[in-house]
Amino acid sequence: MKKYYLLLGSNIGNSINVINKCIEEIENNVGVILNRSSFYISEPWGFSSNNMFYNIAIEIASLLKPEDLLEYIKNIELANGRIKNETQWSDRIIDIDILFIDNMIINTPNLTVPHKLLHKRMFVLKPLSQIAGELIHPIFNQNINSLLKECDDKSNVKKLITPNI
């Protein structure tokens, strides 16, 4: 079994429902959910939009190989209305990113683990720190809590008190 850390995000439609549905599909098809953060709301990162993002980090255990897990995740995104946009960052119904796989480092054309921008994004670090603050980044050799303290991103990221909106 491998431990995977994923971030799910959405800023179109009923984001919390879409994210919860995707988490259910992950649990039914990919692996066991070991832990999940609260929902966080944040402004878009890397582009402008009037739509705020909802994000949640989850930890799963799975027997799947990394490439197979990536394929399942992409299929879950498509089944839930994800449309690949030509621009790198844009509004989206669902986005699921693989942040970590155990302490592995993977750099292939299809998959980069750890996620190459996670240390620069407050909307990733805050929910991840809630469930895995002591997890060590295998490239930077720092835990998530330390990366969060050092992050230059000044985006407003707030933990939702009640996840049901």
N, C-alpha and C positions, 0 to 999 in steps of 0.2 A: 504494500500500500504506500502510495505517495501522498504527501500533504500538499495541497494546492491552496493558494490564496488568490481570490478573485475579487474584482471590483465591478459592480453593476451600476450603471448610470442611465438616467433618462431625463429628458426635458420636454417631451411632447406627449400630450394625452394624459391619461390617468397614470402617472409615472409610478406611484407606489404599487398600484395593482399590477402593472406590467412587470415590475421588478419582482414582486412576490410570486407571480406566475412563473417567471423564469427560474427563480430559486427552487420552486416546486418541481419544475422540469429537470433541473440539475440533479435534485435529490432522487428523482425517479429514474434517470437515465445515466448519470455520470458517477455519483458517489454519495457518501454520507456527509451531511452537513454537520460539522463539528462545532462551529461557532459562527455567530453573525453579529455584526455591529448594529448600532442604532442607524436610523436613516439620518443623513446629513443633507442640508440644502446649501447650494452655492451658486454663485454667478458663473456663467460660462468661462472657460479657460481657453485662451488662444483665438477667440473670435467674439464678435458682439451678437447678442440676442436679447430679446425681452423675456425669454423663457429661462427660469431658474432650473438648475439641475438637482435631481435627487440622486444620492449615491449611498451604497451600502457595501461593506466588505464582508466576505464570507470565507471561512476556512472549510475545506472539504478533504475527505480521505477517499482516494479512488485507486482502483487497479489499472486504470487506463494509462497508456503511454502518453507523453505530452502531446504528440502530434494528433493522436486520436481524441484526446480531450479538446484540443483546439477545434477539430472538425465538429464535434458535438456542440460546442459553444456557438460556432458560426451558424450551424443549423438551427439552434434555439433562437438566435438573433433573427434569422430570416423568417422563421415560423411565427415570430411575434411582431413582425412588421418592419424590421430593420431594412433600410434601403441604403445601399452603399452609395455615398456621395463622392463626387470627384474631388471635392476639397477635403483636406485632412481633418479639419475640425468643423463641425456643424451641428445644428439641432438634430436630435435623434430620438426615436421611440425607445430604443434599447442599445446599450453598448456594454459588452462584457469583456473585461481585460484580465489576462493571466498576469498576476503580479509576481508571484514566487512559486516555485516547485521545490519543496524541501530546500536544500542549499545548493541546488543545481545552477549552473550557468550554461545557457543555451543561446547560440547565435547562428540561426539559419535564416534563409530568405523568408520563411513563413512564421518564424517564432523567435522572439528575443525575450529571454528570462534571465535575470529579473527584468521587469518592464523598464525600458530605458529612461522614462521620464518620471517615474514614481517619486523620486526624491525631490523633484522640482514642483510638485503639485500638492497643495494643501488639501484639496478635496479627496486625494488618495490617502495621504498620510494620517489625517485625523481619524477616519473610520478604521483604518488599518491599525493605528496605535491602540484603539479601544480593544481589539481582539488579539493583537500580536505585538504589543509594544516592545517586548524584549527580543523579538525575532531579529537575527543578525542578517544584514544585507551582505551577501557573499562577495561582492566586489568592493564595497566601501568599508567593510568590516566594522560597521556601526549598527546599533539597533535602531528600530523604527522610531522610538521616542527621541533619540539623539538627532536623527534626520529631521524629525518634526521641529525640534528646537532650532535647527540650523537652516531651515527652509526659508528662502528669500521671498516666496510667494506671499503676497499680502492680500490675497483674495479673501472675501468674507465667507467663511464656511461655518454654518451653525448646525449643531445637533438638534434634531427635532425632539421635543419633549414627548409628543404623541405621534406615533407613526401613522395613525389613521386620519387622513385629511379629507 
